[in-house]
């Protein structure tokens, strides 16, 4: 009954996980690649992602799902950056430093990664 208006359950899952996914991606990207990002910006991206998704879904129902997710991602990114810049940065003692982390990988990891990538390319090529 709940899924009656959706053609498939997968469509339903995609539609509503798309409310949270843009904010989560913004949080991870800024957390990994921008030292100025802070918890206030992350919280703004998380809440903003959900709120913006609802607003766009109601205000612009004809907007395709994937376009809405992309637009919400960009808006949540801007929101997180603005809030992070507008709020004080965390004290140096509370910041987790990743500058000294060794990101090198071994040969077996590289071979495994290439194998997984090859399998994915083959599956996409086969079933596209």
C-alpha positions in Angstrom: 0.0 0.0 0.0 2.7 2.5 0.9 4.6 1.7 -2.3 1.5 1.8 -4.5 2.5 5.0 -6.4 6.0 3.7 -7.1 6.7 1.3 -10.0 9.3 -0.5 -8.0 10.6 -0.6 -4.4 14.0 0.4 -5.7 12.6 3.7 -7.0 11.2 4.3 -3.5 14.6 3.6 -1.9 16.4 5.9 -4.4 14.0 8.7 -4.0 14.2 8.9 -0.2 17.9 8.1 0.3 18.5 10.9 -2.1 17.3 13.2 0.7 20.3 12.4 2.9 23.1 11.4 0.4 24.1 14.9 -0.8 24.7 16.1 2.7 26.7 13.0 3.7 28.9 13.4 0.6 29.5 17.1 1.3 30.5 16.3 4.9 33.0 13.6 3.9 34.4 15.7 1.0 34.9 18.8 3.1 36.1 16.8 6.1 38.8 15.1 4.0 39.9 17.9 1.7 39.2 21.3 3.5 41.0 22.0 6.7 38.7 24.9 7.6 35.5 22.7 7.7 34.0 22.4 11.1 31.2 20.7 13.0 28.8 23.6 12.5 29.3 23.4 8.7 28.8 19.6 8.8 25.6 19.9 10.8 24.3 22.6 8.4 25.0 20.4 5.4 23.3 17.4 7.0 20.1 19.3 8.0 20.2 21.5 4.9 20.4 18.5 2.6 17.2 17.0 4.1 15.4 20.4 4.3 16.4 21.4 0.8 15.4 18.1 -0.6 11.9 18.4 0.9 11.5 22.0 -0.4 12.6 21.1 -3.9 10.4 17.9 -4.0 7.3 19.9 -3.0 8.1 23.2 -4.9 9.4 21.6 -8.1 7.8 18.1 -8.4 8.7 17.8 -12.1 12.4 18.0 -11.3 14.0 14.6 -12.0 15.4 12.8 -9.0 19.0 12.8 -10.0 18.9 16.5 -10.9 17.4 17.3 -7.5 20.2 15.3 -5.8 22.8 17.2 -7.7 21.2 20.6 -7.0 20.9 19.8 -3.3 24.5 18.7 -3.3 25.7 22.0 -4.6 23.4 24.0 -2.3 24.5 21.9 0.8 28.2 22.5 -0.3 27.7 26.2 -0.4 25.8 26.1 2.9 28.5 24.1 4.6 31.3 26.4 3.4 29.4 29.6 4.4 28.6 28.2 7.9 32.2 26.9 8.4 33.6 30.3 7.5 31.1 32.2 9.6 31.8 30.1 12.8 35.0 29.9 14.7 37.5 27.3 13.8 38.1 24.5 16.3 41.1 24.9 18.7 44.3 23.4 17.3 44.3 20.8 20.1 40.9 19.4 18.9 41.9 19.1 15.2 42.7 15.7 13.8 45.8 16.0 11.6 46.1 13.7 8.6 49.3 15.4 7.2 51.6 12.7 8.5 49.4 9.7 7.5 51.1 7.3 5.0 48.7 6.7 2.2 50.9 4.4 0.2 49.4 1.1 -0.8 51.0 -2.3 -1.4 51.1 -4.3 -4.7 48.4 -6.8 -3.6 46.0 -3.9 -2.8 46.7 -2.3 -6.1 46.1 -5.5 -8.0 42.9 -6.2 -6.1 41.7 -2.6 -6.7 42.4 -3.0 -10.5 40.6 -6.3 -10.5 37.5 -4.9 -8.8 37.5 -1.9 -11.2 37.8 -4.3 -14.1 34.9 -6.4 -12.9 32.8 -3.3 -12.5 33.6 -2.1 -16.0 32.8 -5.6 -17.4 29.4 -5.7 -15.5 28.4 -2.2 -16.6 29.4 -3.0 -20.2 27.6 -6.3 -20.2 24.3 -5.1 -18.6 24.1 -1.5 -19.7 
